[in-house]
Amino acid sequence: MDKKKLAVVLRLGFGAVLVLYAAGLGFSHRTPWFILPLTLAFSVLYIAGKWPAWRQVWQDGGVGRALPPVVAIQAMLAGILYLTGLGLGRLISPQPMTQTVSASDLTGLALVVLLGLGVSVAIGRLEAAPDPEHLRETPQPGTAAELTILPGPVTAANMFGPYQGTDDFARAALTRQNDKKPVRQPKAANDLALDAAEARLGFVLPDGLRAIYKVKNGGSAPDLVVPKRPQPRPLNEDWADAFGGYEELYSLERLRTVHDSVLDYAHEDEADAFPEGARQMLVLAQWYRETTLLDYRHGDSPRLGLVDFDREGWQEEGVWFDDFAAFLSALRHAERDELRTRPPRDLAPHGPSVDHPDAFWMYGASFDLSSAADHGVDDELWQHTEARLGVMLPQALRPWLAVSNGGAPAYHVLPDQPGDADQPEGLNPFPAGHLFGIHQWITLHELSERLEFTAGFTPWSQIWDGSERLIVLSASFDTALMLDYRRAGDPRLLHVANLDDPASALDLGTAAQFLNRLRGFARPYENERSIGDDRLSARAPRPETFWMPDGRTGLDPDDVAHHEERLGLEFPRRLKEWMIRQDGGRPRFRFVPPVMPNAHGYPNPVISADTWLDLFPDGILPMGKWRLMADWLTRHPEDLGDALRLRGHGGPVRDEFGNTSKIILLAEAPDRLTLLDTSRDIQADHAMIVQLARKAEGWVETYRSATMRVFAPRALRSDVRVSGA
């Protein structure tokens, strides 16, 4: 018999024994005082039967809160069973009631308890986590496997992927993210770095984690999962991502306590925002509030947990391991079945066309470069950059940079050079998939000067001859794309795989030769496409260019704060920047890709669509006219049906959980409403733009944006060119 089924049989069998025993005490007319030791026995056996959960409660210091309700329930159960048996005894075999609890009665009860403890131990072993060879349990009939769990162990040598993580020192130096010099960190940590991190944090890291950092100082750890239940099935619900949605183990420099992570969005005096013991939990990985952590609340030997602090029962619902070694032992590589079914990617037969330069750029990625892709390169910026760098820039690059000053190229394959695991079709010459704006191009010498090189690393300006004649167009970690002016003639483009090793440089030819060799995908994934609507510009909005000027002035930040207080919520940063520039009117950047449900029913933007949606055809109202959707419904008793997932009509707007939603009306027309939906996240920048339209069948949701943090509508090419935006 299967171990799990045998455990169920033991639970049911011994449960029947307990029921008959308790009822038998009443049937044999034992004294009612026997209910007290029977309650104690029932409570002990209940805790033993759920010992893994109760051990967790004990470690969390919650026994004092959890025990009284258990004892009360077991007392009720013991009393009901005793009285049921007593009633039957009165009917079938009336006899006098015993007056005391005898020694033989207690001996019998003790034997039952001992038997129950033995059964509990057996059940615990039967329900223990399976050996690795059992992890490929076949799903139930009719249930398709969603992932394949690879049987081999995960080690420090095989856990990391090629992506190096988010601590991109080269990118930070190019973009000047802050005044602090980025540190050129080593890929692996040594004992000195580990000891310094432990001294800073005040915790001793587990030996297994120290060993991992000695192989690589954090970074991408993709497709690693741990089981959430014994004998897990090959289904996503039975496995948890070991290092969160970002699939990244923090570097030593990024390690911090849960308390410090909460300070990113809460003030020190907001006690409710901080989980109990937040200063004694160390964050190893985090995706929003889903956290992989080391828990030092019970001593210097931490257990490891995967919890979601947005859940009230995060401790009980979390996935916990006794220590880091147990976590590492349970860790497995997973292959997601949906990733293996992607269609092959054929390359387009031709490179980028100067007749449609906007198509050179991929939609949706330019926001990563802050101000690098919010406008095109005009003559003034081109000449200023040439003067700053002391070179003549290649004219072959101008058509593409004129429509967008940097971003993510849709043409990013060199098929005549070997690719990698992420792009086997050919080399991606753009580090991290981006070309920086020309206002961020600098010499390799200056890039080297902007970095702090740790012991053991030589500054790049000392490694490369003529570093002041090498222009960095893009860089990520130790990879770069550069223009080489060290020789006479047209500059050559260099792709450098490792800036620590000049021999890793690959000559890609002149700019014109390089562009002729570039290819895009004939059938790219949707998020890798250029804009399908050829009326639109590739440029992304910025506050200075967002509006079609109409003479209106902008708001003062104090006015914005007043309206936030009036409506009881915080506006997204991007929206505030627009309204400070101009208080309402008609946006220039107002076109968004239409959305269509995917195979799972979720709406996704269709970037390749040849006609995009005008999201603000009626403009945006001045902020003084913004109001909550709930208030609008009281004045316009409309039945919105399924739009916004409403329950009923009129009264407060509610989300799918029945909570009053914070949805603001930004624009209004008889058959169309444009809204700001802030109801689904506590962070203002995660709000979404929503459009409702009145159709023959009623109100429908025609558009829902990604979060405002990445919301990037586009403008008509004619509008940006006529206006000079």
N, C-alpha and C positions, 0 to 999 in steps of 0.2 A: 504493500500500500504506500502511496505517496506520503512523504513526511508531513506535508501540510495538512492532508486529509486526516492522518493519524492524530495530529495535534487537535483537530476539531473534534474527533471522536472522543479523545481523552477529556476535553473540556465538557462536552455534553454528558459524558458518562459520570464524571465526578460531580457535575452540577446536579444530576439526578440523585446521586447518593446524598448530597447535602439536603436537597428538598425532602427526601424520604426520612432522613435522620431528624431534621427539625420538626417535621410533622409528626414523626413517631414519638417524640418527647411529649407533645401535646396529647396524642392518642393514648399514651400510657399514663396520663394524668400526673406527669412530673410537675413539681412546683413552678408557678409562673416566674419565680426568681431566676429560674434557669435561662430566661431570656437574656439576662445581663451577660453571663459568660458566653452564651451563644452569639450575642452581638459582637463581642470581642473576637471570637473565633472567625465569624463571617468577615469581619474587617481585615483581619490578618490574611485570610485566604484570598480576599479580593485584591489586596495590595500585592500579594505574592503572584497572583495570576497576571497582573499587569506590571510586573517589576521593572522592565525597561523604562516605562513612562514614569514610574514612581522614583526610580533612581535619578531621573532627570529633575523631577520636582525637588528631591532632596538636595541635589547639587545647586539648584537655583534658590534654595532657602525658602521654598514655598510650602513646606509641610504644614506649618501652622495654619495656613489659609485653606489648604486642600483637605486636611484630615477631618475636621468637624462635619462637613456635609456628607462625607463617606460614612462616618460612624452613624449619623442620623438615618441615612438611607438603609444601612445594614440592620439597624435596630428595628426599623419599620418592616423590613423583609423578614427578619427572624420572628417578630411578633405575629405577622400575618400567617406564616407557615405554622407556628406553634398553635395559634388559635384555630386554624383550619383543622389541624390534627385533633385538637381538643374537642371541637364540635363533632367530628366524626366519632371520636371515642365515646362521647356522651350518648350518641345515638346507638352505637353498636354494642359497647361494653362499658356501661356505667360503673364507676368504682371511686373510692375516696381519693382525694388529691394528696400527694406527698407534701410534707411540710418543709423539708429542707433539701438542699443539694448534697447528695451523698458522695463519698470518696469514689465509689465505683462509677457514678455519673460523670465526675470530672475526669476519671481515667479514660472512660469511653470517648469523651469529647477531645481529650488530648490525643488519643489514637487517630481520631478523624482528622484533626489538624495536621498531625505528622504525615498522614497519608496524603492530605491535600498539598502539603509543602513538597512532598516527593513528586506528585503529579505535576505541580507547577514547574519544578526544575526540568522534568522530562519535556514538558510542553515548550519551555524556553529554549531547550536545545534543538527541538524539532523545528522551531520557528526561526532559528538563528539564520543570519545571512548566508546564502549559498556559497560554495566554492566557485572560483572563476569559471570552471568548465560548465557550470550550470547556468551561466548568465545568458545563454542564448535560448531561453525558454520559448517554445513555440506559442504564438498568440492564439487566443481562442478562435474556433472556426468562424470565418466571416470577418475576422479582424486582420487587416493587412499590416505587416511589419512596417514601421516608420523609420527604423534605424537598425544598423548592424553594430553590435558591440564586438570589437576585436578582442581576442582572448589574451594577447600578450600584455605583460605588465607595463605600466607607465613609469619611466625613469627620468632622471634629470637630463639624460642625453637625448631623449626622444619626445619630450613634452612640448618643446617650443616650436613655433612656426616661423616662416621667413619674415613675417611682419614684425618689426622691432618694437611696436608699442607707440605710446603717445608722447614720450619724453624726447621729442625730436629737436635736438639742440641746434642742428644746422638750420632748420626751418625757423626756429625761434630767433636765431641770429639774423636771418634775412628779413623777417617781418618786424623785428624790434618790438616784440610783444610787451616788454617792460624794460626798465632801466638796468635791471640786473643782468650781468653777463651769463649767458647759458654755459653750462659745464659740459665739456666733451667727456662724457662718462665712458669708462671701460665697459666692454660687453659683459665681462664677468667680474664679480666682486672677490676680494681677497679677505683674509682674516682681519686685517686692519680696518677695512671698510665695514665688515660685519660687526666688529667690536664697537666701532664708533656709532653705528646705527642702534645697537642695543643700549649703549650709554645714553643716547639721545632719547630713546623711547622709554627706558626704564624697565624693559622686559628682556628676558633671555629667550632667543629664538630656538625652536626645536632643531635638533641636529639634522633631521631630514630636510628641513627648509634651508638651513645654512648650506647643506650640500648642493641644493638646487641653485642657490644664488652664486655659488662658486663656478657653476657651469655657465649661467647667464644671469645678469642682474635684472631679472624681470623681463616682461615683454609679452608678446602674443603667445597664448597657449590654446590653440583652437581645437574644437571638437573633443574636449575632455569632459567626461560626465562621471557622476557617481550615482549609485542606486538610491532611490527614495523609499524602497520597500524590500522585504525579503523576496527572493525569487522573482526579480523584476522581469517583465515582458519587454520585447523590443518595441516599446511604444514610448513616445515622448513624455507622457504623464508619469511614467515609472522611473524617469531619470532626471537629474538636475545638472545644469551646466556648472561645472566645478568652479569656474572663475567668472561667472556672471555673463550678462549679455554682451559685454565688450570682449570676453574671452581673453583677459589680460591679467597676469600677475603683476602687481605693483613692484616697481624697483625699490631698493632700500630707501632711496631718498623720498619716495612718495608714501612710505608706510606712516600711518598715523592712527590715533585712536578713533573709535566711533564718536566720541565726544567732539573731537576736532572736526570730523566730517560733518556733523550736524551744524556746526557753526557756519558752514557755507550758506545756510538758508535760515538760520534761527539765531536769536540773541541769547546771550548767556543766562538772562533772567527768565527765559521761557522754559520753565522746568518740565512741562509736559512734552516738549519736543525731544528730550533726551531719554533714551531707554535706560532702564535700571542698570547700573554698573557700566555706563558708557565709557568711563575713563579706564576700565580694566579690559576692554575689548579692542583688539588690534585689527584694522582693516587690511586684508590682503588683496581684495578685489571688490569692486562695487559698480553696479549698474542701477542708476537712480538710488533706491534704498534697498535693493536686493544686494546682500552683502555676504562675502566669504570672509570669515573672521577667525582669529584666535581668541579664545575666551579664558582670561586669566583671573576671573572672579573668584575662583576656588583654590588658587595657589599658583606656584611657579611652573607647574606642568599643565599647559593649556589643552583644553579640548578644542576641536575645530567644528565650526557651525556654518551652515548656509541658511540664512534667514532673510525675511522681508520685513523691514521695520515699519512698512506701511500697514502691516496686519497687526491687529490688536493682540492676537495670540501668537506673536512671532516666535516665542520660545517653544511653545507646544507644537507649532506647525513646522518648525525648522527641521533641517536634516543635520544630525549631530554625530560626531565621531569622538571616541574616547580620547584620542590624541592625533597628532599629525601623521604618525606612522600608520594608524588605522585608515585615515583618509587616503594616504598615498597607496596603500594596499588595495583599496576599493576603486581607485581611479582607473578609468578605462578610456581608450580612444573609441569614438563613435563615428560611423559613416552614415550621414543622413541620406535616406533613400531618395528624397526629392532632388538632392544635389547631383546624384548619379544619373538622373533622367534629363538633364539639360541637353538641348539639341546641340550638335556640333556647330562651331562658329566658322563659317566660310568668310574669307576676306573679300572685300569689294575689289573689283578689277582695277579701279583708278584711285588716285590720291585726291587730295583736296582741290576744289575748283575755285579759282578767283572770281568766277561768276556768282558764287553763293558763299562768300567768306564766313557768314554767320554759322553755316553748317560745320565749320571747322571745330566749333566748340561744343562740348557736351553740356546738356542742360543739367542744372541741379547741383553742380559741384563748385561753382565759382565763389559761393559765399564763404568757403573755407579760407579764402585768402583775404578776408577783410575788405580793404579798399582796392585790392589789386585788379578786380574785374568789374568795377562799377561804371566804367566809361571806356571809350575808345581812345587810342593814341592820336593826338592831333600833331600838327607841325611843331607847335611850341614845346610840347612834352618831348617829342622826338629829338629836337635840336638841343633842348636842355639836358637830356640824358647823354647825348653824344659829348657835349661839353664837359659834363660831370665825370664821365668815364675816360675822356681823352681819346676816343676812337670814333670811326665811322661805322655805324651799325648797318648790317646787311639789309638792302632794300627789299629783298625777297620776303622778309618777315612782315613788312608793313601792312599788306592787305588784311592779314588775320588779326594783327594787333590794332588796326584801325577800328574794327567792329567791337573788340573787347580786349582790354588791356590785361591779358592773362586769364587764366582759368584752367579748366580740365579739357584738353583736346579730345575730340571724338576720334581723330586719326592718331592712334598711338601704338601702331604695330610696325616694326621693321621685320618683315618676313624673312629677309636674308640673314638675320642674326638669331641665334638660339634664344628661346624664351625661358620661362621658369614655370613652376607649378601653377601659379595664378594665371599665366598667359603663355601657354605652350606654343601658340601660333607664331610667336616671334617676340623680339625684344621690345619692351616698353621703354623708350629712351627718356621719358619724363619721370624723374624721381617722384614717387608717391602719386604719379598720374597727373602732375600739375606743372604748368609753366607760369612762372611768376610775372607780375606786371613789371614793365620796364623801369618804373620808379623804384623798384626794389632790387634791380640788378646791381651787383657790386663786383669788385675784383676779388679773386681768391685771396689776395693779400689782406683785404679789408675783412672778408669773412673770417679769416684766421684770427685777425686782431679782435674781432667781436666775441671770440670764444675764450673760455678758460680751459686750458688743457690740463688734465690731471696727470699725476706722476706716471711715467711710462709712455706718454704720448708726446710726439714732437709736433709743434705747430706746423700747419700745412704750408705756411709761408716759408718755412725753412726746408721743407721737403721738395717743393716744386720750384724749379728754376723759372724765373720770369713770372712769378705769381701775380705781379701787378699788371701783366698783360693777358691774364686769363679772366674772362668775364663770366661770372656765375649767373646763369639764367634760371636755374632751379636746383634745389638741393634738399635732400632728406637724409638725416643721419650722416653717413660717410659716403653717400652716393651723390653725384652731381652731373648736370648738363652744362657745359661751358663753351664759350666762344674763345678760340685760341688765336691771339694776335701776335704771337711770338715770332712768326715768320712773315716774310714779305708776301704780298698778294692778298687775295680774299681770305678772311678768317675761316677757320675750319671748326666745325662743331665736334666736341668731344663728349662722349659718354664715359663717365668714370665710375667704375663699380666700387672702388675703395680709395678714397682720397689719401689714405695713409700709404698707398702704393701707386706711384705714377705709372708703373708698368701695366696697371689695370685699365688705362685709358684706351678707348676705342674711337678711332677716327671715323666720323660719319660723313665726311665731305663738307663741301660748302653748304650754305643755308639752302640754296636752290636745289642742290643735289639731294640734300636731306629731305626736303619737302616732297620731291618727286618719288622718293623711296617709301614714304609713309603710306600706310593703308589703315582703313577702318574696317569694321566688321559689316558684312553684308546683312546679317541679321543680329544686330547687337541686342544684349539684354536691355530692357526698357530704360533702366536708369543710366545706361551708357549712350543713349541716343542723343543726337542733336535735335533741335526743335523742328517738328514736322511742318508747322505752319510757316511757309516762306514769306509771309507778310511781316514776321516779327524779327526783332533784333536779338542777338545773343547777349546783349548787355544786361547786367543785373541792376536793380535800382539802388540809389543812394538818396539820402534826404534832400540833397540839393537838386536832384533831377527827377524826383518822384512825381511832382505835380506839374500839370499844365498851368502856367502862371495866369492868374486872373485878378491880380491886384490885392488879394487878401493877405493879411499879415499872419504871422505865426503866434502861437501861444507862449506865454511865459511858463517856465517849469513850475512855478507856484500855482498857476492856473490849472495845469495838468494835475497837480497834487490835490487841488480842491475838487476836481471832478472825480478823481479816484475815491476820495472820501465820500463824495455825494452818492456814488454808485456802490460803494462798499467793496471795492476790489482794486487790484493793481493791474495796470495796463502793461502789455508787452513792450519791451524796450524799443523794438523796431517801430511800432506804431506810435509811440511817444515822440520819437525822432521825426517822424513825418509830420505830426500835428504841431510840433514846435516850429517846424519850417513854414507850414501854412495850415491854417485852421479850416480844413475841409476844402471841397472843390472837386474838380475832376482829375483823377490821377492819370499821369502819362503811362505808368507801368501798372497795367490792370488786366493783362491776359494770362490765363492759366490753362494748363492742359486739362481736357475733360477727363472725368473719372469713369471707370467701368469696373464692375465686379470681376474679381479673378475666379479661379476654379474653386476657391474656398468661400466665395461670396463676399470677400472684403473688397471695398472700392480702392482701386489703384489708379494713379494718373497715367494717361496714355500720351506720352510725350511725342510719339510719332504721328499723332492725329494731325490731319492737314488743316483743321479748323479748330482753333482754341477758343475757350470761353471768355467772354468779356465779364469780368467779375464785378466791376464797378461802372456799369453803363450809365447809372444815374448819379455818379459821383459819391463822395463820402460827406455825411452831414457834419457841420461844425460840432465840436465836442460838447458845447452847451446844449445841443439837441439830442445827444445820446441818452438812451434810457434802457432800462432793463426790459427784456422781452416779456417778463411777467406783467409789467406795467402796461406794455402795449396790448397784451391780450385782454386786460380788463377794459380797455377802451375800444378794442376791436375784437369782439367775441368770435374768433375764427376757430373752426375745427381743423387743426393742423394734421389730424390723422396720425400716420406713422412718422411724419417728418420730425426730426430731432428726438425720435424715440419717445414721444409724448405719451402720457397716460391720461386719456380724456382730453377735454378742451376747456379753455378758460382757466382762470386761477393761475397759480404759479407754474412756470415751465419746470418740468421734472426730467431727470435723466433716467436711464434704464433701471437704476436702483431705487427710484422713487424719491431721490433727494432733490430739494429745490436747486435749480441750476442758475448759474450766473452767466447769462447770455445777454449781450448788449446789441441793440439795433444800431448799425452803422449807416445803413442806407435803406430807403423805402420807396417803393413804387407800387401801383395797384396790383400788379401781378408778380412782384419780385421783392424779396427781402434779403439783405446782406447783413450778416451777423458776426459778432466776435464771441466765440464759445470758450469760456474760461472755466467750465464746470468740471472738467475731468482731470485736473492736475493742480497741485498746490503752487507750482511755479508759473509765474506770469508768462514767461517766454514759451511755454508749452501750450498756450491758447491756440485756437484754430479759427480760420475764416470759413464761414459757412454761407452758402447761398440757397435760398428756398424759392421755388417758382410755383405759381398756380397753374396747374394743368387741368385737362378735362376731368381727370380722375381725382383731382384735389391737389393739395399742397404736397410737393415732393422735394427732397433734398437733392439738388443738382450738383452740388460741389461741397467738398470738405477738404481743406488744405492740410498739409503737414503742419507741424508746429510753427509758430511765428518766428522761432529762432532760425529756421531754414527757409521760410516763405520767401520766394523770389519770383514775383510776376514779371512778365516781359512787356515791352512796348512795341508799337508799330515802328518799323524801320523808318517810315516817313516822318513820324513824330520826332524821333531822336535826331534825325539828320536835319530837319527843318529848324529845329530849336537849338541845335548845337549841343544837346545834352550829352 
